Amino acid sequence: MSSSSASAPWLPDLGDGRYQNPVLFADYSDPDAIRVGDDYWLTSSSFNHVPGLPILHSRDLVNWSLVNHALPTLVPRDHFATPRHGAGVWAPSIRHHAGKFWIYYPDPDFGLYVVTATDPRGAWSEPVLVKAGRGLIDPCPLWDDDGRVWLVHAWARSRSGKNNIVQLNELSADGMRVLDGEGVAIIDENHSSRGFHTLEGPKLYKRGDTYWIFAPVDGVATGSQAVYRSPNLRGPWEARIVLAQGTTAINGPHQGACVDTPAGEHWFLHFQDRGPFGRIVHLQPMSWHADGWPRMGNASGEPVLTHATPKVGTALRAVLSASPRLAPATSDEFDSPALGRQWQWQANPRPDFFSLAARPGYLRLPCHPRPASGSLYDTPHLLLQKFPAPAFTATTLLDAAGLSAEASAQAGLMIFGYSYAWLGLRQTVAGPTLVQVTHADAHQAGTAHDVAAVPVSSPRVWLRATVSVGAACLFAYSLDGETFVAIGDAFQATVAKWVGAKIGLFASSATASPSSGHADFDFFRLTS
C-alpha cells in the first residue's frame, strides 16, 4: 500500500495557516495547473519515464496528491521500448473546456500531441498528433471568446535549429489538428531589443480583452519569469520580468501556471532547478496592479519561502483542517494489487517486468538481462521514483533466494542518474555476496566497479540508503532489520538527462533466460 500522509519526508503545509516552499519537493518539472471548481489539477514533464504525464490534485495549492498518469505508455510504443534519455514528454499544458480535461504535450522528436478525459482520475484518451514536426515544444491552447481555438508553442534548437520564438497556430474546432500548417511566429526574441534568450514554455491566457503569454526566459537554472501582453494575438507584444531570483537562493524561478481561487486570489506555480533533486515546484502569491501587469512573490518581485496559505471557502477550510497534511506518496508496502503511482520505469514496461501476485505482500522483479557492457544505464526495467525531500532515508527488505548463480543475477536498492550506485545481493556459486557498486559517468560509458563486497549466509537482507542535504548518499545493510552496518563509500547523486536523480529497485542478470531467477522485495519505506 502506498503512503501519502503526515509521515512524508517533506510537508509544505506548516499547520499554522502558512506554507513553506517548495510545495512539491520533487522533480515535477515544467508544471502547469488549472482550477475546476474547488479542485486544482497539475501535470508536468515526464520525459522518457513511464507512466508519463503525472496528474496531481489539491484543494488548496499546498497539499498535493499524485492521483493518476495520463500516459500509461509512450508513443510510438516500439520507439520507447528502450530508454530514450531526455526524450519523450516535455513541458505540457492542462486545460478544462466543454466538460473535458485537455493536456497538450510535446515530444520534440515527433510533434505536439493531445490527450483528453472527462475525469482526470480515470482513463485518458489515446494521444492524437496535432502537429507533426521535430523541435516543436511546449504547446498551450486557448479557446477564444469567438469560438476559435489557438495553440502557441516554442522551438527546441537541438532538433529544429531555432529557438527563442513563440509560434501561433489555429486549431480545428475539435482541437485535434492545426489548420494553418507551420503557423506564424508572433514573438521572436532573436530580433528584439529586450535581450531575452531561451524564450520557451509559453502559457497563453486571456484576461478581459487582453491576451497574455507567461513564459520563462534566460535559461533553466539562471532565468526569470517574463510576461507578455497584447490586445492582438499576433502582437505587437509588450513584455516585462515579473519574477526573478534577486537576493534569494531560489534560482531560475520560472515556467509554470497562473491560477486563481474562488476567493479571487491569484497564485503562480513555478519550478526551481535543484540539481540532483530535480526541478522542484514553488508557489508564489500573485496580484494584478493598477498598471495592468501582474506582480509575483514579494514586493520586490522575488520568490517567497513562506507565506499564508491560499484562501478557500469556510466549509472547505473546515474539511481541510480536519484532513492530514499531504505530499505525493513515496513508501510502498507492496500489499495492493497495483504498484504505487510514484513508481516509473525507464521505458515502456512489459507485463513480465514485475508481479505483485506471485508472492502476495511482496514485489517480485524477474531478472531481465543487462546490456553486454554490464551497465544498467540503458536498462528499461529499473523501477524508480523521484527524490522527495532535501534529506531522507530509504529502506527495503530483499529476499534474493530466487536469484540464479549461473546467470550472475543481482538485485538491490539503486540511486540513479548520469552516475549511479546500488547496494544489493549478487548470487554466485559460492553463495550470495552483498555488494555496493558504483558506476561513474554511466551515460558516457564509464566503468562500474565494486566498492565493497561482503559474503553473507542468508539471501534475506535489509538495504538502506541515506540521502543528505547536497545529495550525498550513504549505504548500509542489516541482517536482522535492527542493527545497520555502513558499507562502501559515500556516493554523490547526479542529475540525468533533464531530470533529477531517482531512487528505487532492480533485478538483472547476464543472460536472457527464464532460469535467471527473480528477486522479492517485502516493502520500500521512505522516511525523513
C-alpha positions in Angstrom: 0.0 0.0 0.0 1.3 3.5 -0.9 1.6 6.2 1.8 0.7 9.8 1.3 0.3 11.4 4.8 1.9 13.4 7.5 4.7 10.8 7.6 6.1 12.1 4.3 9.8 13.3 4.4 8.7 16.8 3.2 5.5 18.6 4.0 4.9 22.1 2.7 1.9 22.8 5.0 3.3 24.2 8.2 0.0 23.5 10.0 -0.4 27.1 11.3 -2.0 28.8 8.3 1.3 29.1 6.5 3.1 27.0 3.9 6.8 26.6 3.0 8.3 26.4 -0.4 8.7 24.2 -2.3 5.1 22.9 -2.2 6.4 19.9 -4.2 10.0 18.9 -3.2 10.3 16.5 -6.1 11.1 16.7 -9.8 7.8 17.8 -11.3 9.5 19.8 -14.0 7.6 22.5 -16.1 4.4 22.4 -14.0 1.1 23.5 -15.4 -2.1 23.7 -13.4 -5.8 24.7 -13.5 -8.7 25.2 -11.1 -12.0 23.5 -11.8 -14.5 24.4 -9.0 -12.7 23.8 -5.7 -10.2 21.4 -7.2 -6.7 22.1 -8.6 -5.1 19.7 -11.1 -1.4 19.8 -12.0 0.7 18.0 -14.6 4.4 18.2 -15.6 7.1 17.0 -17.9 7.9 13.3 -17.5 10.4 12.8 -20.4 11.2 9.1 -21.0 9.8 7.8 -17.7 6.7 5.6 -17.8 3.9 6.1 -16.9 4.1 9.7 -18.1 2.2 12.9 -17.6 1.5 12.8 -13.8 -1.8 14.1 -12.6 -1.7 15.7 -9.2 -4.7 17.0 -7.2 -5.0 19.6 -4.5 -7.8 21.6 -2.8 -5.5 24.5 -1.6 -2.4 24.6 -3.9 -0.3 23.4 -1.0 -1.2 19.8 -0.1 -0.9 17.7 -3.3 -1.5 14.0 -4.0 -0.4 12.1 -7.1 -3.7 10.6 -8.3 -3.0 9.3 -11.9 -0.9 9.4 -15.0 -2.4 10.5 -18.4 0.0 8.3 -20.4 0.2 4.7 -19.4 2.7 4.2 -22.2 4.6 6.5 -24.5 4.0 6.6 -28.3 5.3 5.4 -30.6 5.3 2.4 -28.4 8.1 0.4 -30.1 10.3 3.5 -30.2 10.0 3.9 -26.4 10.5 0.2 -25.6 14.1 1.1 -24.8 15.2 4.1 -22.7 15.4 7.4 -24.6 17.0 9.6 -22.0 15.8 13.2 -22.2 13.3 12.5 -24.9 9.5 11.8 -24.6 7.2 14.2 -22.8 8.5 17.7 -22.5 6.6 20.7 -21.0 2.8 20.1 -21.2 -0.3 22.3 -20.6 -3.5 21.3 -18.9 -6.9 23.0 -19.6 -10.6 22.3 -18.9 -13.1 23.1 -21.7 -16.5 21.9 -22.7 -16.7 19.4 -19.8 -13.3 17.8 -20.7 -9.8 18.0 -19.4 -7.2 18.5 -22.1 -3.4 18.0 -22.0 -1.3 19.2 -24.9 2.2 17.9 -24.7 5.3 17.9 -26.9 7.6 15.1 -28.0 10.5 17.1 -29.6 11.2 14.2 -32.0 7.7 13.7 -33.3 5.5 16.8 -32.6 2.6 18.1 -30.5 0.0 15.7 -29.0 -3.2 16.0 -27.1 -5.0 13.6 -24.7 -8.4 14.2 -23.1 -10.5 12.9 -20.2 -13.8 13.7 -18.6 -12.4 12.6 -15.2 -8.7 13.3 -14.6 -8.5 10.4 -12.2 -9.8 8.0 -14.8 -8.7 6.8 -18.2 -7.3 9.3 -20.7 -7.7 9.1 -24.4 -5.0 7.8 -26.8 -2.6 10.5 -27.9 -3.6 12.4 -31.1 -0.8 14.0 -33.1 -2.0 17.6 -33.5 1.0 19.0 -35.3 3.9 16.8 -36.6 7.5 18.0 -36.7 10.9 18.0 -35.0 11.7 20.6 -32.4 8.1 21.6 -31.6 7.9 22.0 -27.8 5.8 23.5 -25.0 2.3 23.8 -26.5 -0.6 25.6 -24.9 -4.1 26.1 -26.2 -6.7 28.9 -25.9 -10.4 28.7 -26.6 -11.2 32.2 -27.6 -14.4 34.2 -27.0 -15.4 33.9 -30.7 -15.2 30.1 -30.6 -11.8 29.9 -32.5 -9.1 27.6 -31.0 -5.5 28.7 -30.8 -2.2 27.0 -29.9 1.1 28.5 -29.1 4.4 26.6 -28.9 8.1 27.1 -28.7 11.1 25.6 -30.5 14.0 23.3 -29.4 17.2 24.3 -31.2 18.6 20.8 -30.7 16.0 19.5 -33.2 14.9 22.5 -35.3 17.9 24.7 -35.4 15.9 27.6 -33.9 14.6 28.8 -30.6 13.7 32.0 -28.7 10.5 32.1 -30.7 6.8 31.7 -29.9 4.7 30.2 -32.7 0.9 30.5 -33.2 -1.4 28.1 -34.9 -5.1 28.0 -35.3 -6.7 24.6 -34.4 -9.7 22.8 -35.8 -12.9 23.3 -33.7 -12.3 19.9 -32.0 -8.8 20.9 -31.0 -7.3 17.9 -32.8 -5.3 19.4 -35.7 -3.7 22.6 -37.0 -5.5 24.5 -39.7 -2.6 26.7 -40.9 0.5 24.5 -41.4 3.5 25.8 -39.7 1.6 28.9 -38.4 3.3 32.2 -37.7 5.9 33.5 -35.3 4.3 36.0 -33.0 7.2 36.7 -30.7 10.8 36.5 -31.9 13.3 37.4 -29.2 16.2 36.9 -31.6 15.2 40.2 -33.3 14.1 42.3 -30.4 15.8 44.9 -28.2 14.8 43.1 -24.9 17.9 40.9 -24.8 16.0 37.8 -23.7 17.3 34.4 -24.7 15.9 30.9 -24.4 12.3 32.0 -24.5 10.2 28.8 -24.1 7.3 27.3 -22.2 4.7 29.8 -23.2 1.3 29.7 -21.4 -1.5 31.5 -23.2 -4.3 33.3 -21.3 -6.9 35.9 -22.0 -8.0 38.4 -19.4 -10.7 40.8 -20.5 -9.8 41.9 -24.0 -6.0 41.3 -23.4 -4.0 38.3 -24.4 -1.2 37.2 -22.1 1.7 34.9 -22.6 3.6 33.8 -19.4 7.0 32.4 -20.4 10.4 31.7 -18.9 13.5 33.4 -20.4 17.2 33.2 -20.0 17.8 29.6 -19.1 16.6 26.8 -16.7 18.9 27.4 -13.8 19.6 31.1 -14.3 16.5 32.6 -15.8 13.4 34.6 -14.8 9.7 34.7 -15.4 8.5 37.0 -18.2 5.0 38.1 -19.0 3.9 39.4 -22.4 0.6 41.2 -23.2 -1.1 42.4 -26.4 -4.7 43.3 -27.5 -4.0 41.2 -30.6 -2.8 37.6 -30.7 -0.3 38.4 -33.5 1.1 41.3 -31.5 2.9 43.5 -31.1 3.7 42.3 -27.5 4.9 44.3 -24.6 6.9 42.3 -22.0 8.5 42.6 -18.6 10.1 40.4 -16.0 7.8 39.7 -13.1 9.7 37.2 -11.0 13.4 36.9 -10.6 15.9 35.3 -8.1 17.2 38.7 -6.9 18.7 38.4 -3.4 17.1 35.0 -2.7 18.6 31.5 -3.0 15.7 30.4 -5.4 17.5 30.3 -8.7 15.7 30.2 -12.1 12.2 30.9 -10.7 10.1 30.4 -13.8 7.9 28.3 -16.1 4.6 27.4 -14.6 0.9 28.2 -14.2 -1.2 31.2 -13.2 -4.2 30.0 -11.2 -7.0 31.8 -9.2 -9.0 30.8 -6.2 -12.8 31.0 -5.6 -12.0 33.9 -3.2 -10.4 35.9 -6.1 -6.8 35.5 -5.2 -4.2 34.7 -7.8 -1.1 32.5 -7.5 1.8 31.3 -9.6 3.3 27.8 -9.6 6.8 27.5 -11.0 9.9 25.4 -10.7 13.4 25.8 -9.3 16.3 23.8 -10.6 17.9 22.0 -7.6 20.4 19.8 -9.4 20.2 16.2 -8.2 16.9 16.9 -6.6 15.4 17.9 -9.9 13.1 20.8 -10.8 11.0 21.3 -7.7 7.8 23.3 -7.5 7.2 26.6 -5.7 4.0 28.6 -5.1 4.1 32.4 -5.3 1.4 34.9 -4.4 0.4 37.0 -7.4 -1.7 40.1 -7.8 -2.7 42.4 -10.6 -1.8 46.1 -10.2 -3.2 49.3 -11.5 -0.8 49.4 -14.4 -2.4 46.2 -15.6 0.7 44.0 -15.0 0.9 41.1 -12.5 3.2 41.0 -9.6 4.6 37.8 -8.2 6.4 36.9 -5.0 7.3 39.6 -2.5 7.1 43.4 -3.1 10.4 43.2 -4.9 9.3 40.5 -7.3 11.4 37.9 -5.7 10.3 34.4 -4.6 9.0 33.8 -1.1 10.0 30.9 1.1 7.0 31.1 3.5 3.6 32.7 3.1 0.0 32.5 4.3 -1.8 29.6 2.6 -4.3 30.5 -0.2 -7.8 31.4 1.0 -10.6 28.8 0.5 -14.2 28.9 1.5 -15.2 28.4 5.1 -16.8 25.0 4.5 -13.7 23.7 2.5 -11.3 25.1 5.1 -13.1 23.1 7.8 -12.7 20.0 5.7 -9.0 20.7 5.0 -8.3 21.5 8.7 -9.6 18.0 9.6 -7.5 16.3 6.9 -3.9 15.2 7.2 -1.2 17.3 5.6 -0.4 15.7 2.3 2.5 15.1 -0.1 2.8 12.6 -3.0 3.2 9.0 -1.9 6.7 7.6 -1.6 6.6 4.4 0.5 5.0 1.2 -0.7 4.3 -2.0 1.3 3.5 -4.0 -1.9 0.3 -5.4 -0.4 -2.0 -3.7 -3.0 -2.9 -5.2 -6.4 -1.1 -2.3 -8.2 2.2 -0.5 -7.7 2.0 2.9 -6.1 1.7 5.7 -8.5 5.1 7.1 -7.5 6.9 4.3 -9.4 8.1 4.8 -13.0 10.1 2.7 -15.5 12.9 3.9 -17.8 10.9 2.9 -20.9 7.6 1.3 -21.8 7.2 -1.7 -19.5 6.3 -5.2 -20.4 3.9 -7.3 -18.4 6.7 -9.5 -17.2 8.7 -6.7 -15.6 7.1 -7.3 -12.2 4.5 -9.2 -10.3 2.6 -8.4 -7.1 0.7 -11.7 -7.2 3.5 -14.3 -7.5 4.2 -13.8 -3.8 1.4 -11.8 -2.1 2.7 -9.0 0.0 6.0 -8.8 -2.0 7.1 -7.1 -5.2 8.7 -9.7 -7.5 11.2 -8.4 -10.1 12.2 -11.1 -12.6 15.8 -10.9 -13.6 15.9 -9.4 -17.1 19.2 -9.1 -19.0 21.5 -6.2 -18.7 23.5 -4.9 -21.7 26.7 -6.7 -22.6 28.6 -3.8 -21.2 27.2 -4.6 -17.8 25.9 -1.1 -17.4 22.4 -0.6 -16.1 22.1 2.9 -17.5 20.2 1.8 -20.7 18.1 -0.8 -18.9 14.3 -0.3 -19.2 13.3 -2.5 -16.2 14.6 -0.2 -13.4 11.7 0.6 -11.1 12.4 4.2 -9.8 10.9 7.2 -8.2 11.8 10.8 -7.7 13.9 12.2 -4.8 11.1 13.6 -2.5 12.9 15.8 0.1 16.2 17.6 0.8 17.2 14.7 3.0 15.6 11.2 3.5 16.3 7.6 4.2 15.0 4.7 2.0 14.9 1.1 3.4 13.8 -2.1 1.7 13.9 -5.8 2.6 15.3 -8.0 -0.2 14.8 -11.8 -0.4 17.2 -12.9 -3.1 16.7 -16.7 -2.7 15.3 -16.7 -6.3 18.4 -15.3 -7.9 20.4 -17.6 -10.3 24.1 -18.1 -9.8 24.6 -19.4 -13.3 23.1 -16.1 -14.7 25.2 -13.9 -12.5 21.9 -12.5 -11.2 21.9 -9.5 -8.9 19.3 -7.2 -7.3 19.1 -4.3 -4.9 18.5 -0.7 -4.0 19.6 1.8 -6.5 20.3 5.6 -6.8 20.2 6.5 -10.5 21.5 9.4 -12.6 24.3 10.0 -15.1 26.3 8.2 -12.4 24.5 5.5 -10.4 25.2 3.3 -7.4 23.5 0.4 -5.8 23.6 -1.9 -2.8 22.3 -5.4 -3.1 23.0 -9.1 -3.5 24.9 -10.9 -6.2 24.3 -14.6 -6.4 27.4 -16.7 -7.0 28.1 -20.5 -7.0 29.7 -19.9 -3.6 26.6 -18.3 -2.2 25.2 -14.7 -2.0 27.5 -11.8 -1.7 26.5 -8.3 -0.6 28.0 -5.7 -2.9 28.0 -2.0 -3.2 28.6 -1.0 -6.8 29.3 2.5 -8.3 29.2 3.4 -12.0 30.5 6.9 -12.6 29.6 8.7 -15.8 27.4 5.8 -17.0 25.9 8.0 -19.7 29.4 8.2 -21.3 30.2 4.5 -20.8 32.4 4.9 -17.7 33.2 1.8 -15.6 31.2 0.0 -12.9 33.2 -1.3 -10.0 32.6 -3.0 -6.7 33.2 -0.6 -3.9 32.7 -3.2 -1.2 31.8 -6.9 -1.1 30.7 -9.0 1.9 29.8 -12.7 1.8 26.5 -13.3 3.6 25.0 -16.6 4.8 21.4 -15.6 4.1 19.7 -14.3 0.9 17.5 -12.1 3.1 18.9 -8.7 3.8 17.7 -5.2 4.7 19.2 -2.5 2.5 19.3 1.2 3.3 20.3 4.4 1.5 20.5 7.7 3.4 20.5 10.9 1.3 21.7 14.1 3.0 21.4 17.7 2.0 23.6 18.2 -1.1 22.5 14.7 -2.3 25.4 12.8 -0.8 24.3 9.1 -0.3 25.5 6.5 2.2 24.6 2.9 2.1 24.0 0.4 4.9 22.7 -3.1 5.5 21.3 -5.2 8.2 20.8 -9.0 8.7 18.1 -8.6 11.4 16.3 -5.4 10.5 17.5 -3.7 13.7 21.3 -3.1 13.5 22.5 -1.4 10.3 26.2 -1.5 9.2 27.6 1.1 6.9 29.2 -0.2 3.7 31.1 1.3 0.8 31.9 4.9 0.1 29.7 7.9 0.0 28.2 8.4 -3.4 27.3 11.8 -4.9 23.9 11.6 -6.6 23.8 13.3 -10.0 21.2 14.5 -12.5 20.3 12.6 -15.6 19.1 14.0 -18.9 16.8 16.9 -18.0 15.8 15.2 -14.7 17.0 14.8 -11.2 18.3 11.7 -9.5 15.9 8.8 -8.8 15.9 6.0 -6.2 14.4 2.6 -6.5 14.7 -1.2 -7.1 16.1 -3.5 -9.7 16.9 -7.1 -10.6 19.1 -8.1 -13.5 21.1 -11.0 -15.0 23.8 -11.5 -17.5 21.6 -13.8 -19.7 18.1 -13.7 -21.1 16.7 -16.9 -19.7 13.7 -17.9 -17.7 16.2 -19.6 -15.3 17.8 -16.2 -14.5 15.6 -16.1 -11.4 13.9 -13.3 -9.6 14.1 -11.0 -6.5 11.4 -10.4 -4.0 11.1 -7.1 -2.1 8.9 -7.0 1.0 8.5 -3.2 1.2 10.0 0.1 0.3 9.9 2.7 3.1 11.0 6.3 2.7 11.3 8.4 5.9 12.8 11.7 6.9 
